[in-house]
Amino acid sequence: MGASSSTGNPSPEAHEQREQETLASAALSLPLLRVAFSRSAAAANANALPDALAPPPASYRLPGSPPLPPHFHGILSGLGPTIASQFFGHGAAATPEGDAGWVPFLRGFNRCCARVPASRSLALLLRVYAAACAGAGAPCGVLLQPDEGGDEDGKVVGELTPEEIAVFLWMCWVMAWSASASRVAGDGGEKSEPVAVLLPDVTHLVLSALVSAGAVADDAGVWGWDISSGGKGLKVQEFTSWVLSTPVGLGNCLSRYVRDRFRALAADSVEESSVSTVNTTFDTSDVYLLTRGRAWAIALSLRNKLSEKLLSASVIGMDTEDLLYRSSVHGKGLSRFWSCVEGYKGPMLILLSAFSKSAGENVDSDRRWVIGVLTEEGFESKDTFYGSSGFLCAAHPIFRMLPPSGKEKNFMYCHLHPQIRAYEANPKPVGLAFGGTIGNERIFLDEDFSRVLVRHHAVDKTYQHGSLIPNQGYLPVEASVLDVEVWGLGGETIKRQQNLYKKREDIFSEQRRKVDLKTFASWEDSPEKMMMDMMSDPNTVRREDR
């Protein structure tokens, strides 16, 4: 009559394996992980897993060809062995396939790829950076302190200099680039020649971190600031606070990188060798306002689907088909702008380069600044504000991202001259505007695209507070516009719809220009001839035909 004995209870090892597989499947499919594990474990080479976790071979350089930090290539070379030893142990790759090696493999994968708080992900990434620097003999201010609370990883403390922050950011960018670069390996295992890769400029991100912690004042001193100039560094806690508030996507670099490397390891060799490497080489410098460094900074600050589009732009460059408008090519002015963006019903990124000068200053003083607006929808010609969401950003010389505040919805304003002119007691301003209210816009670009007015954030309740220009102050800043770019981020479908819209408009315009003379009566019977005759001899008596 007693309870029956349980005969189906799994062993502790089976229970742990089930838990680890459930946790890992949320990050990557188990069949793909099985293939990656079998290829790394069954190989005769004990370095199979470290090699698989290493970035593709490449030769890196900086824009303008200044010298790279001397230990940078050594840090990247040690990235694969560091990740393998930190998370998968030294013998993980050499363990024969089976449950004995499969569970430790999953355990290491979950340590670096499972969903954890952003601060935890960033701490793991800093540990990898510190270990890679130690292996390359590079200077690193990041220290690992044992945690009294029992955390096996311990705390990450120390201080990062501006150069170390730049090297850390470049390492993260290379980890993102490796997902787009092809891992070319022949059947015989011979690696291809390293490709030439141009690293992005991250000065605006380093300055953003230093200014946020108070290490550099947000004033005229930021103009011409250089990473190699050195200066006061940041404590790891201050750097972490900046990452969690601005480039929040940095914390995901490690997990994303490991998943991408395992996908490449599990892919067939035929598929690997057939991948083109044309788009993975960068031998040309940035020629647009949307540089790869700015695209990467914006991508790291977003948490929506546009982040993937801009992340791809930061590693392989933007498709020129997505460039809707460029004032240096299409001409300045609201009418030229409207002819290029009309009908595009998708998200857009507007970048504006300007120069605010006072008496005695000129454009050659290198005090140009770049600000941007990310819209969630297309432009409409209205005399009121509209829009559902948007972001403001300062792109140069300091990077800041200002998301919506949630208090008001004055996101966009685009007003052209009406086709039918009528008297208006209070005419609405003609131009583009973002934030604020009519007459007190946060950003206002005039009709000729020659002048831009940037006001203090106190006038705006749509976007969050923050200065868009260094040393902006409380007074409105009037500046001369140098260049304007508009990039469409909606993809091929939205662009195709805009092309169809433009074709329809061209047909309607052509039809309105054509005049069918058959629809009119003869000149002798026309009212125009009667009026001309009356003007030539108004005293002539004329009888109306009845």
VOGU-3710 file (C-alpha; in Angstrom, 3 decimals, decimal comma):
1> mgassstgnp> 0,000/0,000/0,000  3,045/2,322/0,265  4,283/4,673/-2,394  5,991/3,069/-5,347  9,706/3,574/-5,653  10,900/5,956/-8,349  12,951/4,247/-11,028  13,159/7,158/-13,546  15,161/9,674/-11,509  18,102/10,897/-13,612
11> speaheqreq> 21,595/10,896/-12,244  23,183/14,205/-11,156  25,374/14,138/-14,276  22,378/13,689/-16,570  20,485/16,410/-14,721  23,378/18,856/-15,142  23,696/17,995/-18,817  20,005/18,684/-19,343  20,287/22,041/-17,564  23,364/23,060/-19,528
21> etlasaalsl> 21,782/22,061/-22,843  18,615/24,021/-22,043  20,640/27,093/-21,158  22,886/26,810/-24,224  20,003/26,289/-26,649  18,757/29,790/-25,846  21,963/31,240/-27,311  22,747/28,808/-30,143  21,136/25,703/-31,578  22,278/22,433/-30,002
31> pllrvafsrs> 22,911/20,643/-33,346  25,260/23,431/-34,375  27,012/23,271/-30,995  27,368/19,492/-31,364  29,061/19,905/-34,737  31,377/22,626/-33,416  32,291/20,480/-30,405  32,947/17,373/-32,467  35,174/19,243/-34,919  37,195/20,862/-32,146
41> aaaananalp> 37,418/17,673/-30,029  38,042/15,115/-32,764  40,883/17,024/-34,343  44,377/15,745/-33,763  45,553/19,290/-33,176  45,242/20,274/-29,519  44,946/23,919/-30,570  41,830/23,336/-32,653  39,527/25,230/-30,289  41,884/28,203/-29,706
51> dalapppasy> 42,392/28,473/-33,465  38,647/28,345/-34,033  38,103/31,164/-31,528  40,790/33,364/-33,089  39,791/36,175/-35,476  40,557/35,731/-39,191  44,076/36,758/-40,231  44,274/40,398/-41,197  46,647/43,327/-41,424  45,252/46,310/-39,555
61> rlpgspplpp> 46,017/49,983/-39,917  44,528/53,300/-38,822  43,021/56,094/-40,968  45,830/58,338/-42,122  48,332/55,527/-41,381  49,503/56,615/-37,921  51,346/53,852/-36,053  49,257/51,277/-34,247  49,996/50,471/-30,596  52,991/48,107/-30,687
71> hfhgilsglg> 51,238/45,196/-28,967  47,900/45,404/-30,824  48,486/42,480/-33,191  49,776/40,410/-30,277  46,573/41,068/-28,340  44,473/39,883/-31,273  46,669/36,825/-31,769  46,100/35,818/-28,156  42,358/36,353/-28,275  41,496/32,773/-29,268
81> ptiasqffgh> 43,774/31,026/-26,726  42,608/33,436/-24,019  38,917/32,674/-24,551  39,614/28,944/-24,776  41,559/28,902/-21,500  39,301/31,325/-19,653  36,017/29,544/-20,365  36,662/26,104/-21,857  39,744/24,960/-19,963  43,029/23,774/-21,431
91> gaaatpegda> 41,905/20,226/-22,301  38,440/20,948/-23,626  39,408/20,643/-27,255  41,341/17,414/-26,801  38,625/15,583/-24,885  37,006/12,804/-26,954  33,446/13,384/-27,966  30,988/12,209/-25,345  29,141/13,309/-22,268  32,370/13,666/-20,284
101> gwvpflrgfn> 33,632/16,400/-22,625  30,305/17,679/-23,845  29,147/18,981/-20,463  32,353/20,986/-19,748  32,121/22,392/-23,266  28,541/23,510/-22,623  29,506/24,862/-19,233  32,184/27,062/-20,778  29,875/28,171/-23,569  27,191/29,191/-21,085
111> rccarvpasr> 29,683/31,133/-18,973  30,431/33,488/-21,852  27,243/33,327/-23,933  24,320/32,808/-21,547  22,088/35,769/-20,852  23,457/37,683/-17,855  23,278/41,322/-16,684  25,094/43,802/-18,907  27,601/44,653/-16,194  28,500/40,967/-15,883
121> slalllrvya> 29,022/40,620/-19,652  31,266/43,668/-19,698  33,296/42,327/-16,760  33,914/39,067/-18,654  35,007/41,033/-21,716  37,418/43,098/-19,619  38,861/39,876/-18,157  39,510/38,593/-21,663  41,147/41,886/-22,601  43,369/41,862/-19,512
131> aacagagapc> 44,455/38,247/-20,122  45,164/38,930/-23,821  47,260/41,965/-22,867  49,176/39,891/-20,338  49,899/37,234/-22,947  51,122/39,855/-25,430  53,172/41,741/-22,879  51,082/44,869/-23,424  50,497/47,432/-20,664  47,057/47,101/-19,094
141> gvllqpdegg> 45,588/48,842/-16,096  42,773/46,290/-15,631  43,327/44,172/-12,520  41,500/41,063/-11,321  40,645/41,089/-7,635  39,350/37,932/-5,896  35,799/38,288/-4,715  35,119/37,477/-1,074  31,549/36,602/-1,966  32,632/33,415/-3,706
151> dedgkvvgel> 32,440/34,584/-7,318  34,914/32,434/-9,236  35,680/35,235/-11,673  36,335/37,889/-9,048  36,034/41,645/-9,453  37,525/43,727/-12,217  39,237/46,868/-10,921  42,015/49,180/-12,031  42,309/52,132/-14,375  42,282/52,504/-18,159
161> tpeeiavflw> 44,336/55,148/-19,947  42,939/56,798/-23,118  45,206/54,622/-25,300  44,042/51,469/-23,498  40,409/52,477/-24,002  41,098/52,896/-27,729  42,818/49,492/-27,949  39,920/47,888/-26,093  37,410/49,475/-28,500  39,427/48,384/-31,532
171> mcwvmawsas> 39,553/44,840/-30,163  35,750/44,860/-29,813  35,368/46,190/-33,360  37,618/43,422/-34,728  35,443/40,892/-32,903  32,409/42,370/-34,706  34,277/42,510/-38,017  35,247/38,831/-37,802  31,581/37,859/-38,119  31,447/39,458/-41,586
181> asrvagdgge> 34,927/38,438/-42,689  35,143/35,042/-44,326  37,238/32,397/-42,631  38,944/31,121/-45,757  40,672/27,799/-45,302  41,399/25,251/-47,958  40,834/21,543/-47,676  44,495/21,157/-46,815  44,218/23,580/-43,925  46,318/26,317/-45,517
191> ksepvavllp> 45,238/29,784/-44,490  44,866/32,591/-46,958  46,928/35,728/-46,946  45,830/38,314/-44,377  43,441/40,910/-45,734  44,029/44,639/-45,261  41,594/46,129/-42,772  41,240/49,808/-41,946  40,274/50,281/-38,308  37,613/52,897/-37,551
201> dvthlvlsal> 38,320/56,170/-35,816  37,172/55,835/-32,183  38,340/59,235/-30,915  34,752/60,408/-30,431  33,996/57,358/-28,277  37,135/57,739/-26,152  36,331/61,428/-25,626  32,763/60,522/-24,694  34,025/58,183/-21,968  36,523/60,727/-20,624
211> vsagavadda> 34,014/63,587/-20,627  31,331/61,491/-18,923  33,719/60,747/-16,034  35,045/64,293/-15,824  38,573/63,362/-16,934  38,266/65,852/-19,821  36,203/69,030/-19,671  33,440/69,448/-22,245  34,777/72,749/-23,546  37,024/74,148/-26,248
221> gvwgwdissg> 39,767/71,742/-25,185  38,158/68,845/-27,055  38,884/70,418/-30,444  41,893/68,717/-31,908  42,193/66,288/-28,996  44,225/63,208/-29,874  44,315/59,781/-28,253  48,105/59,724/-28,225  48,197/62,940/-26,217  47,547/60,853/-23,109
231> gkglkvqeft> 46,040/62,435/-20,053  44,065/61,255/-17,077  42,544/57,791/-17,331  39,319/56,239/-16,090  38,673/53,827/-13,299  37,084/50,587/-14,422  33,920/51,459/-12,469  33,644/54,787/-14,320  34,256/53,090/-17,645  31,573/50,509/-16,839
241> swvlstpvgl> 29,074/53,264/-15,982  29,765/54,957/-19,303  29,298/51,722/-21,272  26,008/50,964/-19,514  24,693/54,436/-20,356  26,003/55,054/-23,894  27,448/52,159/-26,001  25,351/49,506/-24,275  26,057/46,993/-27,041  29,714/46,646/-26,048
251> gnclsryvrd> 28,789/44,144/-23,346  27,438/41,740/-25,986  30,676/41,648/-28,026  32,085/38,555/-26,339  28,977/36,358/-26,551  28,299/37,471/-30,103  31,887/36,756/-31,110  31,934/33,237/-29,630  28,643/32,356/-31,320  29,898/33,628/-34,674
261> rfralaadsv> 33,156/31,664/-34,347  31,253/28,466/-33,579  28,989/29,047/-36,566  32,079/29,399/-38,751  33,578/26,244/-37,210  30,418/24,245/-37,843  30,035/25,460/-41,431  31,088/23,144/-44,233  34,475/23,797/-45,789  32,820/24,147/-49,193
271> eessvstvnt> 30,597/26,925/-47,884  33,546/28,616/-46,180  35,689/28,664/-49,281  32,851/29,982/-51,425  32,311/33,086/-49,325  33,535/36,226/-51,042  36,037/38,454/-49,294  35,557/41,490/-51,489  33,545/43,388/-48,887  35,860/42,508/-46,011
281> tfdtsdvyll> 38,849/44,523/-47,214  39,049/48,204/-46,376  41,783/50,019/-48,262  39,921/53,316/-48,649  39,257/55,951/-46,043  35,802/57,158/-45,078  34,437/59,703/-47,553  30,977/60,306/-46,091  29,772/61,936/-42,906  28,584/58,469/-41,906
291> trgrawaial> 32,002/57,008/-41,192  32,353/53,448/-39,986  33,333/54,690/-36,547  30,171/56,789/-36,255  28,007/53,991/-37,613  29,483/51,623/-35,025  28,933/54,086/-32,183  25,283/54,580/-33,151  24,787/50,811/-33,552  26,169/50,158/-30,066
301> slrnklsekl> 23,758/52,718/-28,594  20,588/51,243/-30,104  18,505/48,327/-28,906  16,299/47,797/-31,939  16,571/46,255/-35,379  18,352/49,311/-36,779  21,363/48,328/-34,700  22,082/45,380/-37,016  21,888/47,581/-40,109  24,353/50,113/-38,724
311> lsasvigmdt> 26,595/47,398/-37,283  26,901/45,928/-40,768  27,672/49,408/-42,096  30,490/49,780/-39,574  32,305/46,658/-40,766  31,560/46,465/-44,510  30,445/50,033/-45,191  27,060/51,439/-46,171  25,600/50,607/-49,568  25,637/53,755/-51,690
321> edllyrssvh> 22,133/52,831/-52,856  20,985/53,752/-49,330  22,288/57,325/-49,686  19,090/59,243/-50,375  20,469/62,777/-50,286  23,849/64,513/-50,088  23,935/68,268/-50,345  27,356/68,329/-52,029  25,978/66,096/-54,810  22,278/66,910/-55,094
331> gkglsrfwsc> 22,506/70,576/-54,144  21,544/72,501/-51,040  18,008/73,530/-50,226  14,774/72,111/-48,923  13,339/71,591/-52,411  16,355/69,498/-53,493  16,167/67,593/-50,237  12,454/66,925/-50,682  12,859/65,662/-54,246  15,246/62,986/-52,933
341> vegykgpmli> 13,447/61,823/-49,772  9,806/62,181/-50,835  8,009/58,854/-50,767  10,554/57,078/-48,563  8,403/55,621/-45,775  11,071/54,111/-43,581  13,663/54,970/-40,937  16,350/57,448/-41,929  19,583/58,801/-40,499  20,245/62,510/-41,082
351> llsafsksag> 23,804/63,745/-40,499  24,669/67,430/-40,542  28,137/68,958/-40,562  28,380/72,609/-39,564  30,793/75,235/-38,310  29,957/77,831/-35,668  32,421/80,691/-35,748  32,862/83,981/-34,039  34,808/87,038/-35,111  38,301/86,239/-36,291
361> envdsdrrwv> 37,721/82,495/-36,755  37,555/80,588/-40,008  36,674/77,126/-41,234  40,327/76,075/-41,292  40,476/76,174/-37,508  39,143/72,592/-37,529  36,166/73,240/-35,315  33,583/71,519/-37,414  31,018/69,466/-35,585  28,625/66,772/-36,729
371> igvlteegfe> 25,209/66,035/-35,268  22,657/63,464/-36,353  18,990/62,569/-36,141  17,665/59,030/-36,392  14,011/58,921/-37,395  11,682/55,942/-37,276  9,606/57,075/-40,259  9,759/59,155/-43,433  9,305/62,886/-43,878  5,967/64,569/-44,497
381> skdtfygssg> 5,305/68,165/-45,488  3,284/69,565/-42,579  3,031/72,778/-40,613  3,095/70,901/-37,302  5,399/68,485/-35,527  4,836/64,767/-36,015  6,546/61,394/-35,555  6,412/58,385/-33,266  10,039/58,061/-32,139  13,532/59,287/-32,832
391> flcaahpifr> 17,030/59,886/-31,500  19,395/62,834/-31,490  23,131/62,256/-31,448  26,321/64,247/-31,272  28,718/62,468/-33,636  31,807/64,691/-33,647  33,999/65,569/-31,814  32,210/63,885/-28,874  29,694/61,083/-29,215  26,395/61,242/-27,348
401> mlppsgkekn> 23,085/59,524/-27,998  19,908/61,246/-26,794  16,869/58,921/-26,863  13,248/60,070/-26,472  12,235/61,380/-23,064  8,630/60,161/-23,328  7,174/63,531/-22,308  6,331/65,010/-25,715  6,207/63,806/-29,325  7,620/66,730/-31,306
411> fmychlhpqi> 10,073/64,474/-33,105  10,098/65,890/-36,645  9,032/68,985/-38,535  9,260/69,441/-42,293  7,427/72,378/-43,855  7,732/73,492/-47,471  6,213/76,533/-49,117  2,580/75,662/-49,986  1,809/75,340/-53,674  -1,177/77,639/-53,318
421> rayeanpkpv> -0,067/80,819/-51,615  -2,522/82,400/-49,220  -2,307/85,060/-46,582  -1,234/83,756/-43,179  -1,380/85,937/-40,102  1,233/83,736/-38,382  3,191/81,942/-41,103  4,910/78,739/-40,047  8,703/78,564/-40,470  9,899/76,838/-43,616
431> glafggtign> 12,625/74,254/-43,023  13,483/71,134/-41,042  13,288/70,912/-37,254  13,666/68,305/-34,537  12,497/68,651/-30,944  11,241/71,681/-29,059  8,246/73,651/-30,296  7,524/75,854/-33,314  9,658/78,936/-32,876  11,820/77,244/-30,220
441> erifldedfs> 13,091/74,155/-32,022  15,935/72,069/-30,570  17,478/71,846/-34,067  16,286/74,035/-36,954  17,671/73,865/-40,496  16,567/76,735/-42,709  15,054/76,535/-46,182  18,327/77,089/-48,022  20,304/74,590/-45,911  22,817/77,344/-45,272
451> rvlvrhhavd> 22,172/77,957/-41,575  21,371/75,697/-38,648  20,232/76,795/-35,197  20,852/74,564/-32,177  19,169/75,498/-28,903  19,770/74,391/-25,333  17,983/71,241/-24,205  15,869/73,269/-21,763  13,509/74,211/-24,628  12,918/70,561/-25,548
461> ktyqhgslip> 10,847/67,924/-23,772  10,857/65,389/-26,607  14,482/64,249/-26,444  16,581/63,691/-23,364  18,868/66,372/-22,008  22,435/66,726/-23,190  24,567/69,073/-25,257  25,014/68,410/-28,958  27,982/70,751/-29,377  30,997/71,141/-27,079
471> nqgylpveas> 30,698/74,170/-24,826  27,191/74,809/-26,150  25,961/76,980/-23,302  22,436/78,269/-22,763  22,228/80,636/-25,731  21,188/79,415/-29,200  24,113/78,489/-31,436  23,858/79,596/-35,055  26,184/77,831/-37,478  26,929/77,621/-41,176
481> vldvevwglg> 26,015/74,301/-42,765  28,813/72,519/-44,590  27,171/69,252/-45,666  23,997/67,239/-45,114  23,513/63,511/-45,651  20,391/61,383/-45,450  20,701/57,590/-45,349  17,735/55,282/-45,788  17,714/52,391/-43,338  14,509/50,685/-44,435
491> getikrqqnl> 16,068/48,171/-46,804  15,388/47,230/-50,393  11,599/46,978/-50,004  11,198/50,557/-48,796  13,552/51,816/-51,492  11,609/49,936/-54,168  8,366/51,484/-52,941  9,913/54,946/-53,129  11,037/54,310/-56,706  7,494/53,297/-57,645
501> ykkredifse> 6,138/56,407/-55,963  8,542/58,622/-57,898  7,602/56,972/-61,187  3,909/57,631/-60,528  4,642/61,257/-59,666  6,679/61,681/-62,852  3,804/60,308/-64,923  1,302/62,671/-63,287  3,632/65,641/-63,785  4,090/64,784/-67,448
511> qrrkvdlktf> 0,340/64,500/-67,924  -0,210/67,901/-66,310  2,355/69,511/-68,619  0,750/68,213/-71,822  -2,032/70,319/-73,362  -4,536/68,651/-75,710  -5,489/71,330/-78,242  -8,447/69,270/-79,451  -10,277/69,938/-76,219  -10,338/73,668/-76,947
521> aswedspekm> -12,611/75,484/-79,476  -11,254/77,576/-82,335  -9,536/80,900/-81,686  -12,352/82,860/-83,308  -14,841/81,617/-80,729  -12,560/81,816/-77,733  -13,087/84,330/-74,891  -9,457/85,317/-75,174  -9,956/86,686/-78,720  -12,997/88,667/-77,618
531> mmdmmsdpnt> -11,009/90,281/-74,818  -8,144/91,092/-77,159  -10,545/92,716/-79,628  -12,131/94,791/-76,874  -8,730/96,023/-75,721  -7,712/96,976/-79,270  -10,936/99,069/-79,874  -13,089/99,331/-76,748  -15,584/101,731/-78,432  -16,684/99,206/-80,986
541> vrredr> -20,308/98,231/-80,492  -20,661/94,528/-80,126  -23,869/92,588/-79,984  -24,065/89,442/-77,976  -25,202/86,449/-79,963  -28,315/84,936/-78,562
//
